[in-house]
């Protein structure tokens, strides 16, 4: 594959699973709920809820925001039968049994074979739960209300509390480490990527809304979508709303395969985008990102960005070279980010630099200086669009760039990144907190508002550091409107040098010496954390327990 043999650092992109990843995702703007929110007027939070209006967001906007037009794709793509293996867990209100649809594969687990779909078919159960919760809250106060939990903000005065997670799912295949996790734009479910080349969708456990955390079981995926080879990148459709099935889809790119658009209700391929190189050979995109209005899909290649139209699958696309007359941004485009308030997008590349481009025609607006020690793997715009955060592989720094003075680094954030694996970071909806894991499993939380606005590459100290996993914490994602964090962990393990070879008399001991450290180091887990005020949650849980005891 010619795209994978790019110069510089790009040549090592396909050498290993973690090196081959290329993930980026535009920041999703989801403002907090209004104070006059009424439970009776809205679908309960256990159902997948639409994205909130941007009018409620109290953020200073710079320039004209991008106008969002609700475009949905047509289902005229290349349909294939995919091994959708939904979970048999019946506690989720958002899944229900149905007759066998063509191409769906039964769950190969213990007991009977069942068929499910990830949808909003549990409205009857939700209505009953809503009525019950409203009855209890009217008797015991509103502290335990599920909606009250959504009004709570992030609180990092103490370590977040782990609620539940998924670990058995990733133990069936050896070294099935995770490669990231991303909340859906409507906050109803989580998408994960792992070394077995399977994308998994997890519904948010309904017990979280009622603070019944003692009853939280281990999470199980409701959908499994298997790609044919190493997954380079994946992203949600930004207008995704579970109450509108036409908008429930995601895109993924894998080695030697076209870009697939997956139906997030049934786990089937809805459409395909097929990029070809100058030799008319199918080539894989190293990074993916939908435009904020969802009408276009941006794909990153070596020195090129190809733009597909979401409602027109196939091979037709617009090519935007990033190098013109030997000037511009070289290397494989490894990550994307879209400005939340202007028609500008940013590209990161394995040539260790980032560029700003016009959404209209792809004109290069600014090329940021090469300051990173490794190729860029992730970047994010601040909610006000004034700052750009960039991070690279084998690079201990996250840099904050002031886009009003392109080339100026306001401050830097230190983290431990000792491998080529992509280590994600995320911003909350206000832009105040930035969170990132590291190769030691520690999650750091920085308060970006404590940095001096006129700082000159100031090193910002973290407000909080807590051990989330005992292996590499590579993925972190903040819920769009609740104080919840999702983290993923794991990395490729290698035998210790010198332990794989030895004399025949010590073979058994040598094998044990190799296996033992790896067993203690592996932690392939998806975890869910509560990062809100613990007092309010405990109060709500105590009131519910009191009401249950009285009943």
Backbone torsions as a table, in degrees:
resi	resn	phi	psi	omega
1	UNK	NA	118.6	-172.2
2	UNK	-68.2	-29.6	-177.8
3	UNK	-66.5	-30.0	-174.8
4	UNK	-82.0	-4.6	-177.9
5	UNK	-105.8	33.6	-178.5
6	UNK	-66.5	163.3	-177.3
7	UNK	-75.7	170.4	177.1
8	UNK	66.6	-134.3	-177.2
9	UNK	-74.8	-20.5	-177.3
10	UNK	-59.8	-25.2	-177.1
11	UNK	-64.1	-21.6	-178.5
12	UNK	-96.5	9.7	-174.4
13	UNK	-66.4	-37.9	-175.8
14	UNK	-100.4	13.7	-177.3
15	UNK	-73.7	-35.3	-178.5
16	UNK	-142.2	164.0	-175.7
17	UNK	-58.9	-47.9	-177.2
18	UNK	-72.5	-25.9	179.0
19	UNK	-74.5	-26.5	-174.1
20	UNK	-83.6	-6.7	-178.5
21	UNK	-71.0	152.5	173.7
22	UNK	-151.5	94.5	-171.5
23	UNK	-117.9	138.1	172.0
24	UNK	-154.7	156.1	-177.7
25	UNK	-153.7	132.7	179.4
26	UNK	-69.2	142.6	178.7
27	UNK	-62.5	131.7	-178.4
28	UNK	-95.2	126.5	-179.5
29	UNK	-91.5	114.3	178.0
30	UNK	-135.9	95.5	-176.1
31	UNK	-67.8	163.2	-179.5
32	UNK	-67.2	163.0	179.2
33	UNK	-69.9	146.1	177.1
34	UNK	-66.7	155.4	-177.2
35	UNK	-65.2	-29.3	-177.3
36	UNK	-91.6	23.5	-179.9
37	UNK	-62.1	134.9	-177.3
38	UNK	-119.8	127.2	-178.1
39	UNK	-62.5	-32.3	-175.8
40	UNK	-72.6	-21.4	-175.4
41	UNK	-90.6	-8.8	-172.7
42	UNK	-128.3	158.6	171.6
43	UNK	-66.3	137.7	-179.1
44	UNK	-59.8	154.4	-173.7
45	UNK	-64.8	-17.8	179.1
46	UNK	-67.8	-27.1	172.6
47	UNK	-79.8	150.4	179.5
48	UNK	-67.1	123.4	-169.5
49	UNK	-108.2	151.9	179.9
50	UNK	-70.5	162.7	179.6
51	UNK	-69.4	144.0	-176.5
52	UNK	-73.9	159.5	178.1
53	UNK	-69.5	142.6	-179.3
54	UNK	-76.1	-9.0	-179.3
55	UNK	-68.2	-21.9	-177.3
56	UNK	-84.7	-9.3	-175.5
57	UNK	-79.9	125.2	-176.9
58	UNK	-95.8	67.0	178.4
59	UNK	-126.1	142.8	178.4
60	UNK	-72.7	122.7	-179.2
61	UNK	-96.2	138.1	178.2
62	UNK	-110.4	121.3	-179.4
63	UNK	76.6	-175.3	-180.0
64	UNK	-82.5	127.3	178.3
65	UNK	-70.2	156.8	177.9
66	UNK	-69.4	129.5	179.1
67	UNK	-77.2	128.5	-177.1
68	UNK	-92.2	127.0	175.8
69	UNK	-116.8	127.9	-174.5
70	UNK	-75.9	81.7	176.5
71	UNK	-96.1	138.4	175.7
72	UNK	-123.3	146.9	-176.7
73	UNK	-76.2	157.7	174.5
74	UNK	-89.4	150.0	-179.2
75	UNK	-90.3	53.6	-177.1
76	UNK	-113.1	23.3	-177.1
77	UNK	-85.0	-169.0	178.8
78	UNK	-81.3	107.4	-177.5
79	UNK	-87.5	139.7	178.8
80	UNK	-137.7	156.4	174.1
81	UNK	-87.3	119.7	-176.7
82	UNK	-115.5	153.7	-177.4
83	UNK	-77.2	73.2	177.0
84	UNK	-73.4	120.8	-178.1
85	UNK	-124.3	76.4	-178.0
86	UNK	-64.8	162.3	-177.8
87	UNK	-74.5	152.0	174.7
88	UNK	-89.6	2.2	-179.7
89	UNK	-70.0	123.7	-174.0
90	UNK	-102.0	3.6	-178.9
91	UNK	-75.5	-18.6	-177.5
92	UNK	-74.4	129.4	178.2
93	UNK	-75.0	-13.0	-174.5
94	UNK	-96.2	12.8	178.1
95	UNK	-133.0	148.6	-179.6
96	UNK	-151.2	158.5	-177.9
97	UNK	-81.3	151.8	177.8
98	UNK	-150.6	173.6	177.7
99	UNK	-71.6	158.2	-177.3
100	UNK	-64.6	120.7	176.5
101	UNK	-89.6	156.0	-178.8
102	UNK	-59.4	128.3	176.3
103	UNK	90.2	-14.8	-179.2
104	UNK	-75.6	141.3	-178.0
105	UNK	-105.6	139.2	179.5
106	UNK	-70.2	157.5	176.6
107	UNK	-72.4	127.9	-179.7
108	UNK	-97.4	68.0	179.3
109	UNK	-122.8	-169.9	179.3
110	UNK	-72.7	151.2	178.8
111	UNK	82.4	-158.6	-176.9
112	UNK	-71.0	155.0	174.8
113	UNK	-87.5	128.5	-177.6
114	UNK	-123.8	159.1	176.5
115	UNK	-123.0	132.2	179.4
116	UNK	-132.5	167.9	168.7
117	UNK	-137.8	151.4	-179.8
118	UNK	-88.8	97.0	-176.5
119	UNK	-147.0	-164.9	-178.5
120	UNK	-109.2	36.8	-176.3
121	UNK	-78.7	-2.0	-177.8
122	UNK	-97.2	35.3	-175.5
123	UNK	-67.4	-32.7	177.7
124	UNK	-62.7	-45.0	177.8
125	UNK	-62.8	-39.9	-179.2
126	UNK	-67.2	-38.1	179.2
127	UNK	-64.4	-41.4	177.4
128	UNK	-63.8	-43.0	178.8
129	UNK	-63.2	-38.3	179.4
130	UNK	-64.6	-44.2	-179.6
131	UNK	-63.6	-40.8	179.2
132	UNK	-65.4	-44.1	-179.8
133	UNK	-63.8	-39.2	-179.6
134	UNK	-66.1	-37.5	178.7
135	UNK	-64.4	-44.7	179.9
136	UNK	-66.7	-39.6	-178.1
137	UNK	-69.3	-33.6	178.3
138	UNK	-67.7	-28.0	179.3
139	UNK	-87.5	-30.8	-172.6
140	UNK	-116.0	6.6	-177.2
141	UNK	94.7	174.8	-174.1
142	UNK	-101.2	7.8	-176.9
143	UNK	-65.4	-30.5	-178.5
144	UNK	-95.2	11.8	-178.1
145	UNK	-67.7	139.6	176.0
146	UNK	-60.1	-35.3	-179.4
147	UNK	-69.4	-30.9	178.3
148	UNK	-61.0	-35.7	177.9
149	UNK	-61.9	-32.6	-179.2
150	UNK	-73.7	-23.5	-179.5
151	UNK	-80.2	-16.5	-179.1
152	UNK	-71.8	140.7	178.2
153	UNK	-96.3	175.5	178.2
154	UNK	-68.0	139.6	-179.6
155	UNK	-133.4	110.1	-178.4
156	UNK	-113.4	31.8	173.0
157	UNK	-77.7	-13.4	175.9
158	UNK	-146.9	167.3	-177.5
159	UNK	-63.5	139.7	174.5
160	UNK	-60.7	155.3	-178.4
161	UNK	-101.9	126.0	178.3
162	UNK	-73.0	130.1	-177.3
163	UNK	-98.9	-54.8	-178.4
164	UNK	-162.5	-172.8	-179.5
165	UNK	-179.5	-168.0	178.4
166	UNK	-137.8	120.0	-180.0
167	UNK	-132.0	-34.1	178.2
168	UNK	-62.2	-35.6	-178.4
169	UNK	-58.4	-31.7	-175.0
170	UNK	-102.1	9.6	-179.5
171	UNK	-100.8	-5.5	-178.1
172	UNK	-75.9	-26.8	179.0
173	UNK	-111.2	131.4	-179.8
174	UNK	-60.3	138.2	177.9
175	UNK	53.4	40.0	178.3
176	UNK	-86.5	69.4	-177.7
177	UNK	-77.0	152.8	178.8
178	UNK	-82.6	158.5	-179.4
179	UNK	-127.3	19.4	177.4
180	UNK	137.0	164.4	177.7
181	UNK	-147.6	145.3	-177.4
182	UNK	-141.9	125.9	173.7
183	UNK	-67.5	145.5	171.9
184	UNK	-66.7	151.9	-179.6
185	UNK	-56.9	-28.1	178.7
186	UNK	-93.3	2.6	175.1
187	UNK	74.7	11.4	-174.2
188	UNK	-87.2	-21.0	-175.4
189	UNK	-155.1	169.2	-178.1
190	UNK	-121.2	141.2	177.5
191	UNK	-112.5	132.2	180.0
192	UNK	-124.1	155.1	173.9
193	UNK	-124.3	143.5	-177.2
194	UNK	-145.1	173.1	-172.5
195	UNK	-69.3	-16.4	177.8
196	UNK	-84.0	9.7	175.7
197	UNK	63.6	35.2	178.5
198	UNK	-120.8	128.8	172.5
199	UNK	-90.7	130.5	-178.0
200	UNK	-120.5	141.6	177.6
201	UNK	-113.9	126.4	177.7
202	UNK	-114.9	128.4	172.6
203	UNK	-76.3	148.2	176.5
204	UNK	-68.1	124.0	-177.4
205	UNK	-57.9	130.6	-177.7
206	UNK	-66.1	-22.6	-179.7
207	UNK	-63.9	-20.8	-178.0
208	UNK	-66.2	-34.9	-178.0
209	UNK	-67.6	-28.8	-177.6
210	UNK	-101.0	6.5	179.6
211	UNK	62.9	21.8	175.8
212	UNK	-84.3	64.3	-172.3
213	UNK	-74.4	-21.4	177.7
214	UNK	-70.4	-18.8	-178.0
215	UNK	-98.8	5.1	-175.7
216	UNK	-69.7	120.3	175.8
217	UNK	-86.9	174.4	173.3
218	UNK	-65.7	139.2	-178.2
219	UNK	-74.4	143.4	176.2
220	UNK	-127.5	143.8	-178.4
221	UNK	-70.5	143.2	174.6
222	UNK	-93.1	-16.6	176.7
223	UNK	-143.1	145.7	171.6
224	UNK	-130.8	126.4	-178.7
225	UNK	-122.8	111.1	-172.4
226	UNK	-95.1	123.8	172.1
227	UNK	-90.9	164.8	-175.2
228	UNK	-83.0	-17.3	-177.1
229	UNK	-155.3	-171.7	-176.1
230	UNK	-52.9	127.5	-179.7
231	UNK	-82.7	120.5	179.6
232	UNK	-81.5	-44.0	-175.7
233	UNK	-157.5	160.7	179.9
234	UNK	-156.5	150.5	-179.0
235	UNK	-159.4	151.5	176.5
236	UNK	-81.1	151.5	167.2
237	UNK	-68.2	124.5	-169.5
238	UNK	-66.3	-21.8	179.4
239	UNK	-96.8	19.4	-176.8
240	UNK	-59.7	128.3	179.2
241	UNK	-142.2	117.9	-174.4
242	UNK	-65.4	-18.8	176.8
243	UNK	-79.1	-8.8	176.1
244	UNK	-123.9	95.2	-174.5
245	UNK	-57.3	-27.2	-179.2
246	UNK	-63.9	-22.8	-178.5
247	UNK	-95.3	-2.0	-174.8
248	UNK	-90.5	86.0	176.2
249	UNK	-153.8	167.3	-179.2
250	UNK	-144.8	163.4	-178.9
251	UNK	-119.7	148.1	176.8
252	UNK	-145.3	152.1	178.2
253	UNK	-129.4	135.2	179.8
254	UNK	-135.5	163.5	-175.2
255	UNK	-59.7	132.5	176.5
256	UNK	60.2	26.0	179.1
257	UNK	-134.4	155.1	173.4
258	UNK	-70.6	171.8	175.2
259	UNK	-76.3	124.7	-178.9
260	UNK	-101.8	139.8	171.7
261	UNK	-107.5	117.7	-174.3
262	UNK	-101.2	137.2	173.2
263	UNK	-76.4	121.7	-176.1
264	UNK	-81.9	2.3	174.7
265	UNK	-97.6	-38.1	-173.5
266	UNK	-118.0	-9.7	179.2
267	UNK	75.0	19.3	-179.8
268	UNK	-102.4	156.9	175.4
269	UNK	-74.0	120.5	-178.8
270	UNK	-88.7	-35.7	-178.7
271	UNK	-161.4	168.3	178.9
272	UNK	-136.2	142.5	172.7
273	UNK	-114.5	125.1	-171.7
274	UNK	-114.6	99.8	176.7
275	UNK	-83.5	138.8	178.7
276	UNK	-121.8	148.4	178.8
277	UNK	-91.2	-170.3	-175.4
278	UNK	-70.4	-14.0	175.7
279	UNK	-96.1	11.1	-178.7
280	UNK	60.2	36.2	176.1
281	UNK	-107.8	140.8	177.7
282	UNK	-63.4	130.1	-179.6
283	UNK	-129.1	151.1	-175.2
284	UNK	-95.3	143.2	176.5
285	UNK	-80.0	137.1	179.5
286	UNK	-88.4	-14.7	178.8
287	UNK	-152.4	153.0	-177.2
288	UNK	-137.8	148.5	172.9
289	UNK	-167.2	128.5	172.9
290	UNK	-76.1	148.1	170.8
291	UNK	-66.6	157.9	-176.5
292	UNK	-57.4	-30.7	178.1
293	UNK	-87.3	-3.2	176.0
294	UNK	78.2	2.1	-176.5
295	UNK	-81.8	-18.2	-177.2
296	UNK	-130.7	151.2	176.5
297	UNK	-120.5	116.7	-178.7
298	UNK	-92.7	131.7	-178.6
299	UNK	-125.3	134.2	-177.4
300	UNK	-98.9	134.6	178.0
301	UNK	-134.9	-174.9	179.2
302	UNK	-70.2	111.5	178.4
303	UNK	59.8	20.5	-176.2
304	UNK	-148.1	143.7	169.7
305	UNK	-119.0	127.9	176.0
306	UNK	-109.1	134.5	-176.6
307	UNK	-114.9	117.2	176.2
308	UNK	-101.9	153.7	174.0
309	UNK	-94.7	127.8	-171.6
310	UNK	-57.7	-38.6	-176.2
311	UNK	-86.5	6.8	179.8
312	UNK	-133.0	78.8	179.2
313	UNK	-65.9	165.5	-179.2
314	UNK	127.0	-149.3	-176.4
315	UNK	-107.4	-8.8	-178.9
316	UNK	-70.6	127.3	-179.6
317	UNK	-156.7	168.3	175.8
318	UNK	-102.7	127.8	-179.6
319	UNK	-97.8	131.4	-179.7
320	UNK	-127.7	94.5	178.8
321	UNK	-66.6	140.1	178.7
322	UNK	-93.0	-8.4	175.6
323	UNK	-122.7	118.7	179.7
324	UNK	-125.6	122.3	-178.9
325	UNK	54.2	45.7	176.9
326	UNK	62.7	17.9	177.8
327	UNK	-122.5	136.0	176.4
328	UNK	135.0	-153.1	-175.0
329	UNK	-100.7	114.0	-178.5
330	UNK	-93.1	177.3	178.1
331	UNK	86.7	172.8	178.7
332	UNK	-75.5	130.2	177.2
333	UNK	-73.1	112.1	-169.4
334	UNK	-102.7	-17.0	-179.0
335	UNK	-160.2	154.6	-179.2
336	UNK	-126.1	160.2	170.6
337	UNK	-158.3	141.1	-178.9
338	UNK	-112.3	136.9	176.7
339	UNK	-66.4	135.0	-178.2
340	UNK	-75.8	-10.5	-173.7
341	UNK	-132.8	-4.0	178.0
342	UNK	-137.6	161.2	-177.9
343	UNK	-82.3	64.9	-175.9
344	UNK	-138.5	140.4	172.1
345	UNK	-129.0	156.0	-178.8
346	UNK	-115.0	142.5	176.3
347	UNK	-120.6	131.9	170.5
348	UNK	-105.1	148.7	-177.6
349	UNK	-134.9	165.7	177.4
350	UNK	-76.9	2.0	172.1
351	UNK	-86.6	10.8	171.8
352	UNK	75.5	20.1	179.0
353	UNK	-134.9	167.9	178.8
354	UNK	-127.4	147.1	179.0
355	UNK	-129.6	149.6	177.3
356	UNK	-107.3	133.3	-174.1
357	UNK	-131.9	155.9	175.7
358	UNK	-81.0	134.9	179.4
359	UNK	-68.9	-26.2	-175.6
360	UNK	-67.8	-51.0	-174.3
361	UNK	-132.8	4.8	178.3
362	UNK	77.1	17.8	178.8
363	UNK	-65.4	134.3	177.3
364	UNK	-71.0	119.9	-179.1
365	UNK	-94.7	-37.6	179.9
366	UNK	-160.0	144.0	175.5
367	UNK	-117.3	113.2	-176.9
368	UNK	-71.6	148.8	-179.1
369	UNK	-60.7	154.2	177.5
370	UNK	-80.8	99.9	-177.1
371	UNK	-114.6	-17.9	-177.1
372	UNK	-82.1	153.1	179.1
373	UNK	-86.3	-18.1	179.9
374	UNK	-135.4	170.4	179.4
375	UNK	-62.1	142.4	-178.7
376	UNK	-68.3	137.8	179.0
377	UNK	-121.3	-15.8	-178.6
378	UNK	-159.8	144.2	174.7
379	UNK	-149.3	152.6	-178.4
380	UNK	-144.1	141.2	169.7
381	UNK	-86.0	148.4	170.5
382	UNK	-72.5	156.7	-177.9
383	UNK	-58.6	-28.2	179.2
384	UNK	-88.3	-3.3	177.0
385	UNK	77.9	3.1	-177.0
386	UNK	-85.2	-21.2	-173.9
387	UNK	-127.7	152.0	176.3
388	UNK	-128.2	127.4	178.3
389	UNK	-103.1	131.5	-178.8
390	UNK	-131.0	144.4	177.4
391	UNK	-141.7	150.7	-176.0
392	UNK	-129.6	174.2	179.1
393	UNK	-86.6	146.3	-173.6
394	UNK	49.5	37.5	-178.4
395	UNK	-131.4	121.8	-174.9
396	UNK	-80.8	2.3	-173.3
397	UNK	-119.1	142.6	161.4
398	UNK	-106.8	122.7	-176.7
399	UNK	-101.4	139.2	175.7
400	UNK	-106.9	115.5	-177.8
401	UNK	-100.8	136.7	174.6
402	UNK	-89.1	109.7	-175.4
403	UNK	-76.5	-9.8	173.6
404	UNK	-77.3	-20.1	171.8
405	UNK	-131.0	76.9	-174.0
406	UNK	-52.7	130.4	-178.1
407	UNK	105.0	-12.3	-179.2
408	UNK	-92.7	126.0	175.0
409	UNK	-94.8	117.8	-178.2
410	UNK	-76.0	-49.4	178.2
411	UNK	-156.8	166.8	178.2
412	UNK	-127.2	154.5	-179.5
413	UNK	-123.1	129.6	-177.1
414	UNK	-93.5	134.0	173.3
415	UNK	-146.4	163.9	-177.1
416	UNK	-96.4	107.1	176.7
417	UNK	-127.0	98.9	-172.4
418	UNK	-105.1	0.4	-178.7
419	UNK	-129.1	175.8	176.9
420	UNK	-78.9	-4.3	-177.4
421	UNK	-64.2	145.5	178.1
422	UNK	-74.4	122.0	177.2
423	UNK	-110.1	111.2	-177.2
424	UNK	-75.0	160.0	166.3
425	UNK	-139.3	162.4	-175.3
426	UNK	-146.6	152.7	176.5
427	UNK	-112.1	144.6	172.9
428	UNK	-76.2	173.1	-171.6
429	UNK	-66.6	-21.3	178.3
430	UNK	-89.8	-13.3	-176.9
431	UNK	81.6	6.1	-176.9
432	UNK	-77.0	-47.4	-174.5
433	UNK	-105.1	134.4	171.3
434	UNK	-118.3	130.3	-176.2
435	UNK	-122.3	142.5	177.2
436	UNK	-152.7	144.1	171.1
437	UNK	-90.6	-175.8	176.8
438	UNK	-149.6	-179.8	-175.5
439	UNK	-72.9	-9.3	176.9
440	UNK	-95.9	-0.2	179.0
441	UNK	89.3	3.6	-177.3
442	UNK	-92.4	136.6	174.7
443	UNK	-101.8	128.4	177.8
444	UNK	-108.3	142.1	179.2
445	UNK	-120.9	122.3	177.9
446	UNK	-112.2	139.2	172.4
447	UNK	-94.8	102.1	-174.9
448	UNK	-68.9	-18.3	-179.5
449	UNK	-77.8	-9.6	177.1
450	UNK	-84.3	-9.1	179.1
451	UNK	-76.0	143.9	178.2
452	UNK	-71.7	128.7	-177.1
453	UNK	-60.6	-26.6	179.1
454	UNK	-101.8	19.7	-177.8
455	UNK	-65.6	148.1	-179.7
456	UNK	-112.2	91.3	179.6
457	UNK	55.0	41.0	178.8
458	UNK	-68.2	140.8	176.4
459	UNK	-87.7	112.5	-176.7
460	UNK	-87.9	127.4	-179.5
461	UNK	-83.9	143.5	-179.6
462	UNK	-69.2	145.4	175.9
463	UNK	-77.0	-32.2	-176.7
464	UNK	-150.6	140.5	172.6
465	UNK	-133.2	128.4	179.6
466	UNK	-140.8	145.0	179.6
467	UNK	-76.2	111.4	-179.6
468	UNK	-89.2	-37.5	-179.5
469	UNK	-142.7	164.3	175.3
470	UNK	-102.5	22.0	168.3
471	UNK	-139.3	-177.9	-175.2
472	UNK	-56.7	124.0	173.5
473	UNK	-92.0	96.1	-172.9
474	UNK	-93.2	-24.3	-177.6
475	UNK	-122.9	140.9	174.4
476	UNK	-148.7	136.6	-177.9
477	UNK	-144.6	131.6	-179.5
478	UNK	-95.8	132.8	-179.6
479	UNK	-60.1	144.1	-176.0
480	UNK	-61.2	-32.7	-176.0
481	UNK	-142.9	3.7	176.9
482	UNK	-120.3	154.9	179.1
483	UNK	-78.2	63.3	-179.1
484	UNK	-123.3	142.6	174.9
485	UNK	-120.2	144.8	171.0
486	UNK	-118.7	130.7	178.5
487	UNK	-128.0	149.6	176.2
488	UNK	-128.7	151.0	-174.1
489	UNK	-139.7	165.5	176.9
490	UNK	123.7	158.7	176.1
491	UNK	-161.6	163.8	178.1
492	UNK	-68.3	131.1	-178.5
493	UNK	-101.0	141.7	179.2
494	UNK	-122.9	145.5	176.8
495	UNK	-61.0	147.1	179.0
496	UNK	-66.8	139.8	-179.4
497	UNK	-60.3	134.2	177.5
498	UNK	89.0	-15.8	-178.7
499	UNK	-87.7	-18.3	-176.9
500	UNK	-82.2	-16.5	-180.0
501	UNK	-122.9	146.8	179.5
502	UNK	178.3	178.4	-179.5
503	UNK	-73.8	160.6	-173.6
504	UNK	-64.5	-28.0	-178.2
505	UNK	-69.9	-18.4	-178.2
506	UNK	-117.0	24.0	-178.9
507	UNK	-62.0	-44.8	-177.6
508	UNK	-63.2	-44.0	179.2
509	UNK	-66.2	-37.6	179.6
510	UNK	-63.9	-41.6	179.3
511	UNK	-63.5	-40.2	179.5
512	UNK	-65.9	-36.8	-179.4
513	UNK	-67.2	-31.0	178.8
514	UNK	-76.3	-43.3	-173.8
515	UNK	-73.9	-37.5	-173.5
516	UNK	-61.5	-49.7	179.1
517	UNK	-62.4	-35.3	-179.1
518	UNK	-67.6	-39.5	179.9
519	UNK	-62.6	-38.2	-178.7
520	UNK	-76.8	-22.0	-176.6
521	UNK	-91.2	-25.8	-174.7
522	UNK	-71.1	137.3	175.8
523	UNK	-153.0	86.4	-177.9
524	UNK	-99.4	93.2	-168.2
525	UNK	-143.2	144.2	164.2
526	UNK	-103.2	126.3	-177.0
527	UNK	-123.7	147.3	177.9
528	UNK	-116.5	131.0	-173.8
529	UNK	-125.5	142.1	172.3
530	UNK	-94.2	119.8	-178.1
531	UNK	-117.7	26.4	177.5
532	UNK	-103.8	-176.5	178.0
533	UNK	-61.7	122.1	-178.3
534	UNK	-71.6	-29.5	-178.6
535	UNK	-61.6	-44.0	-179.4
536	UNK	-65.9	-40.0	179.6
537	UNK	-65.7	-43.2	-179.8
538	UNK	-64.9	-37.6	179.2
539	UNK	-64.7	-44.0	178.9
540	UNK	-64.0	-40.4	-179.9
541	UNK	-66.2	-40.2	-179.4
542	UNK	-65.6	-40.4	-179.6
543	UNK	-65.6	-38.8	179.0
544	UNK	-67.2	-38.6	177.6
545	UNK	-65.1	-39.1	178.2
546	UNK	-63.6	-43.3	179.5
547	UNK	-64.0	-39.1	179.6
548	UNK	-66.5	-38.4	-179.9
549	UNK	-66.4	-40.5	178.7
550	UNK	-66.2	-36.4	179.6
551	UNK	-67.5	NA	NA
